[in-house]
Amino acid sequence: MALRWGYLGAGGIADIIATDFGHAGLKIQAVATRDMARTNAFADKFNIPNRHPDYAALVADPEVDVIYISTVQTLHRDHALLAIEAGKHVLLEKPFTMNAADAHEIYAAAKRKNVFVMEAMWTRFLPTMVAVFAAIEAGEIGTPHFVYADHSQFLPIERAPRLWNREQGGGAHYDLGIYPMHMAIRTLGFPDSVSGKSIMTDTGVDSATAAVLQYNNGSLALINSCMTMAGTITAAIHGTKGRIEIDPWFFQQTSFSIYDSQHKLIRKYEEKIDGRGMQYQAIHVEECIAKGLTESPILSLAETVKIMEAMEQIHVF
């Protein structure tokens, strides 16, 4: 039987996710927001039958199997624990939390309640990334030892006020930098040392953060995020036999090129998909739950916790 999803929150990202759910034929059974008018509008748009006046009612709904949480990240801990304690599986928007302690608490609760929990790092499940890592595993660029990833956008306060608001989990590092961090760690593993520097705003959040991830085997990753200047939003993976260059926006479904060590183009990937590609992570969640898993083999909950530890080493929110 297809799983029935409950949406906890219905902001902009939830709208995109719900649209992509439609491409995959996934079932959204229920929704709740802090405002009933907004709940009904979202439910009407996506033909969602169950409409709840609050989050407690949503997680208590017996017709809901898994909760997708898209509220602001400063509330992720509370809302994840609410769903987990109700015995629901959870797909929690990234960044997973704003600190490692909260991530550990969610992990412990998920294990105690024996439910599936995964960070909604949708990039990992896109056909582009499947192809990138298939190429690496096939040895097309040899052994990867260097990663560069940039996520820099021009997002002034009038355009993206939440990013400038500390109480809403703003700042470049956690909101934008989570993508480069995942890229580096998925490619090279967890670093042996981490260092970083941030530029702070007068609102108490970082406008830019750059970091170096170092490995005892000689590998290195350079990652950066910024919300006051537009960057390339590209990524590159250098190996002993060649490199992969991922085009903008590297964390979305996009193209990439593989070059040999003499800079000769070997091949280019340009697959297109329906929608933004948010549906692939949800399909994966359903497959894992059907197998009785409580963690994803592609993005385990344990890995997410360690990533939050690395994020905190670079910049403390």
C-alpha positions as CSV (number, residue, x, y, z in Angstrom):
1,M,0.0,0.0,0.0
2,A,1.3,3.5,-0.9
3,L,2.3,5.5,2.1
4,R,0.2,8.5,3.1
5,W,2.1,11.7,3.7
6,G,1.3,14.5,6.2
7,Y,2.7,18.0,5.5
8,L,3.7,19.9,8.7
9,G,4.1,23.4,7.3
10,A,3.0,24.7,3.9
11,G,5.5,27.4,2.9
12,G,7.3,27.9,-0.4
13,I,9.4,24.8,-0.3
14,A,6.4,22.7,0.6
15,D,4.6,24.0,-2.5
16,I,7.5,22.9,-4.7
17,I,7.7,19.5,-3.0
18,A,4.0,18.9,-3.3
19,T,4.1,19.8,-7.0
20,D,6.9,17.2,-7.5
21,F,4.9,14.7,-5.5
22,G,2.3,15.0,-8.2
23,H,4.9,14.1,-10.9
24,A,5.5,10.8,-9.0
25,G,1.9,10.0,-8.0
26,L,2.7,10.2,-4.3
27,K,-0.2,10.6,-1.8
28,I,-0.5,13.7,0.4
29,Q,-3.1,12.7,2.9
30,A,-3.0,15.6,5.4
31,V,-1.7,19.1,6.1
32,A,-1.4,21.5,9.0
33,T,-0.1,25.1,9.3
34,R,-0.4,27.7,12.0
35,D,-3.3,29.3,10.0
36,M,-6.4,27.4,9.0
37,A,-7.0,29.6,6.0
38,R,-3.5,28.8,4.7
39,T,-4.0,25.1,5.5
40,N,-7.2,25.1,3.4
41,A,-5.7,27.0,0.5
42,F,-2.8,24.5,0.3
43,A,-5.1,21.6,0.7
44,D,-7.4,22.9,-2.1
45,K,-4.4,23.4,-4.4
46,F,-3.1,19.9,-4.0
47,N,-6.4,18.0,-3.4
48,I,-5.4,17.0,0.2
49,P,-8.4,15.6,2.1
50,N,-7.3,15.9,5.8
51,R,-6.9,19.4,7.1
52,H,-5.8,20.0,10.7
53,P,-6.0,23.0,12.9
54,D,-2.6,22.4,14.5
55,Y,0.5,20.2,14.3
56,A,-0.5,17.9,17.2
57,A,-3.6,16.9,15.4
58,L,-1.6,16.2,12.2
59,V,0.8,13.8,13.8
60,A,-2.1,12.1,15.6
61,D,-3.9,11.5,12.4
62,P,-4.3,7.7,12.0
63,E,-4.4,8.1,8.2
64,V,-0.9,9.6,8.1
65,D,2.2,7.3,7.9
66,V,5.0,9.7,7.3
67,I,5.4,13.4,8.1
68,Y,7.3,15.9,5.9
69,I,8.4,18.9,8.0
70,S,9.2,22.2,6.2
71,T,8.9,24.7,9.0
72,V,11.8,27.1,9.7
73,Q,14.9,25.3,10.9
74,T,14.9,26.8,14.4
75,L,11.7,24.7,14.9
76,H,13.0,21.5,13.3
77,R,13.9,19.9,16.6
78,D,10.5,20.5,18.3
79,H,8.5,19.4,15.2
80,A,10.6,16.4,14.5
81,L,10.3,15.2,18.1
82,L,6.5,15.8,18.0
83,A,6.1,13.5,14.9
84,I,8.6,10.9,16.2
85,E,6.9,10.6,19.6
86,A,3.6,10.1,17.7
87,G,5.2,7.1,16.0
88,K,5.4,8.7,12.6
89,H,8.2,8.4,10.1
90,V,9.8,11.7,9.2
91,L,11.4,13.5,6.3
92,L,12.9,16.7,7.8
93,E,13.9,19.7,5.7
94,K,17.5,20.7,5.6
95,P,19.4,22.0,7.4
96,F,18.4,19.2,9.7
97,T,18.9,21.3,12.8
98,M,20.8,24.4,13.8
99,N,23.2,22.6,16.1
100,A,24.6,19.1,16.7
101,A,22.9,18.6,20.1
102,D,19.5,18.9,18.5
103,A,20.5,16.4,15.8
104,H,21.6,13.9,18.5
105,E,18.3,14.3,20.3
106,I,16.3,13.6,17.2
107,Y,18.5,10.6,16.4
108,A,18.0,9.2,19.9
109,A,14.2,9.6,19.7
110,A,14.1,7.9,16.3
111,K,16.0,4.9,17.6
112,R,13.8,4.7,20.7
113,K,10.6,4.8,18.7
114,N,12.0,2.7,15.9
115,V,10.8,5.0,13.1
116,F,12.5,6.1,9.9
117,V,13.9,9.6,9.9
118,M,15.9,11.3,7.1
119,E,17.1,14.8,6.2
120,A,15.5,16.1,3.1
121,M,18.7,16.6,1.2
122,W,17.0,16.0,-2.1
123,T,20.2,16.6,-4.1
124,R,21.5,13.1,-3.1
125,F,18.7,11.4,-4.9
126,L,18.7,13.3,-8.2
127,P,19.6,11.5,-11.4
128,T,22.5,14.0,-11.9
129,M,24.1,12.9,-8.6
130,V,23.4,9.2,-9.2
131,A,25.3,9.6,-12.5
132,V,28.1,11.6,-10.9
133,F,28.8,9.0,-8.2
134,A,28.4,6.2,-10.6
135,A,31.2,7.7,-12.7
136,I,33.4,8.0,-9.6
137,E,32.7,4.4,-8.6
138,A,33.5,3.3,-12.1
139,G,36.9,4.9,-11.8
140,E,36.4,7.4,-14.6
141,I,38.4,10.1,-12.8
142,G,40.5,7.8,-10.7
143,T,40.6,8.4,-6.9
144,P,39.0,11.7,-5.9
145,H,41.1,13.9,-3.7
146,F,39.8,17.4,-4.1
147,V,36.3,19.0,-4.0
148,Y,35.3,22.6,-4.6
149,A,31.6,23.7,-4.1
150,D,30.1,27.1,-4.1
151,H,26.6,28.3,-3.1
152,S,26.6,32.0,-3.3
153,Q,23.5,34.1,-4.2
154,F,22.6,37.8,-4.0
155,L,19.9,37.7,-1.4
156,P,19.5,41.2,0.1
157,I,17.2,41.6,3.2
158,E,14.3,43.0,1.1
159,R,14.3,39.9,-1.1
160,A,15.0,37.2,1.6
161,P,14.2,38.7,5.0
162,R,14.2,35.3,6.7
163,L,17.9,34.7,5.9
164,W,18.8,37.9,7.8
165,N,16.7,37.0,10.8
166,R,18.6,35.0,13.5
167,E,15.4,33.9,15.2
168,Q,14.3,32.2,11.9
169,G,17.6,30.4,11.4
170,G,19.1,32.8,8.9
171,G,22.6,33.1,7.6
172,A,24.5,31.7,4.7
173,H,26.3,28.8,6.3
174,Y,23.3,26.7,7.5
175,D,20.8,27.7,4.8
176,L,23.1,27.7,1.7
177,G,26.3,26.1,2.9
178,I,24.6,22.8,3.8
179,Y,24.7,21.9,0.1
180,P,28.5,22.3,-0.4
181,M,29.1,20.5,2.9
182,H,27.0,17.5,1.8
183,M,28.8,17.5,-1.6
184,A,32.3,17.4,0.0
185,I,31.5,14.8,2.6
186,R,29.6,12.5,0.2
187,T,32.6,12.6,-2.1
188,L,35.6,12.4,0.4
189,G,34.0,11.2,3.6
190,F,34.3,12.9,7.0
191,P,37.4,15.2,7.4
192,D,40.1,14.8,9.9
193,S,40.1,18.5,10.6
194,V,37.8,21.4,9.8
195,S,38.4,25.2,9.8
196,G,36.4,28.1,8.6
197,K,35.8,31.9,8.7
198,S,32.5,33.9,8.6
199,I,31.6,37.4,7.8
200,M,28.9,38.6,10.2
201,T,26.0,41.0,9.7
202,D,24.6,43.5,12.1
203,T,21.5,41.2,12.5
204,G,23.6,38.5,14.0
205,V,23.8,36.0,11.1
206,D,26.7,35.2,8.8
207,S,26.6,36.8,5.3
208,A,29.4,34.5,4.1
209,T,31.3,31.5,5.3
210,A,34.2,29.7,3.8
211,A,35.7,26.5,5.0
212,V,38.5,24.0,4.5
213,L,38.0,20.3,5.1
214,Q,41.3,18.4,5.4
215,Y,42.0,14.7,5.3
216,N,45.0,12.8,6.5
217,N,45.2,11.0,3.2
218,G,46.0,14.3,1.4
219,S,42.5,15.1,0.3
220,L,41.1,18.6,0.6
221,A,37.7,20.3,0.2
222,L,37.0,24.0,-0.2
223,I,33.4,25.0,0.4
224,N,31.8,28.4,0.6
225,S,28.4,30.1,0.9
226,C,27.4,33.7,0.6
227,M,24.1,35.6,0.5
228,T,25.4,39.1,-0.4
229,M,27.2,38.2,-3.7
230,A,26.3,36.0,-6.6
231,G,28.7,33.2,-7.2
232,T,29.2,30.4,-9.7
233,I,27.1,27.8,-7.8
234,T,29.2,25.1,-9.3
235,A,31.1,22.1,-8.0
236,A,34.1,20.2,-9.1
237,I,35.6,16.9,-8.1
238,H,39.3,16.3,-9.0
239,G,40.7,12.8,-9.2
240,T,44.0,11.1,-10.0
241,K,42.9,10.5,-13.6
242,G,40.6,13.5,-14.3
243,R,37.8,15.6,-13.0
244,I,34.1,16.2,-13.0
245,E,32.7,19.7,-13.4
246,I,29.1,20.1,-12.3
247,D,27.3,23.0,-13.9
248,P,25.1,25.6,-12.1
249,W,23.1,25.0,-10.0
250,F,25.2,22.1,-8.9
251,F,22.7,20.8,-6.3
252,Q,19.8,20.7,-8.7
253,Q,19.2,18.5,-11.7
254,T,21.8,19.8,-14.0
255,S,24.5,18.9,-16.5
256,F,28.1,17.9,-15.8
257,S,31.3,17.2,-17.8
258,I,34.1,14.7,-17.3
259,Y,37.6,15.5,-18.4
260,D,40.8,13.5,-18.4
261,S,44.1,14.6,-16.8
262,Q,45.0,16.4,-20.0
263,H,41.8,18.5,-19.9
264,K,40.2,16.6,-22.8
265,L,36.4,16.3,-22.6
266,I,35.5,12.7,-22.2
267,R,31.7,13.0,-22.0
268,K,28.9,15.3,-21.0
269,Y,25.8,14.4,-19.0
270,E,22.6,16.3,-19.8
271,E,19.5,14.3,-18.6
272,K,16.3,16.2,-18.1
273,I,13.6,15.3,-15.6
274,D,10.0,16.3,-14.7
275,G,9.8,19.2,-12.1
276,R,12.6,20.2,-9.7
277,G,13.3,16.6,-8.7
278,M,12.1,16.8,-5.1
279,Q,10.1,13.6,-5.7
280,Y,13.1,11.3,-5.8
281,Q,13.9,11.7,-2.1
282,A,10.3,10.9,-1.2
283,I,10.3,7.8,-3.4
284,H,13.5,6.7,-1.6
285,V,11.8,7.2,1.8
286,E,8.9,5.0,0.8
287,E,11.2,2.3,-0.5
288,C,13.2,2.3,2.7
289,I,10.1,2.2,4.9
290,A,8.7,-0.7,2.8
291,K,11.9,-2.6,3.5
292,G,11.5,-2.0,7.3
293,L,14.6,0.3,7.4
294,T,14.9,3.1,9.9
295,E,17.8,4.8,8.2
296,S,18.6,5.5,4.5
297,P,21.6,3.6,3.0
298,I,22.2,6.7,0.8
299,L,21.9,9.3,3.6
300,S,21.8,7.7,7.0
301,L,20.6,9.5,10.1
302,A,24.0,8.9,11.7
303,E,25.7,10.6,8.8
304,T,23.3,13.6,9.0
305,V,24.2,14.0,12.7
306,K,27.9,13.9,11.9
307,I,27.4,16.5,9.2
308,M,25.7,18.8,11.7
309,E,28.8,18.4,13.9
310,A,31.0,19.4,11.1
311,M,28.8,22.4,10.3
312,E,29.0,23.5,13.9
313,Q,32.8,23.2,13.9
314,I,32.9,25.8,11.0
315,H,30.4,28.2,12.4
316,V,28.3,28.2,15.6
317,F,24.8,29.5,15.0
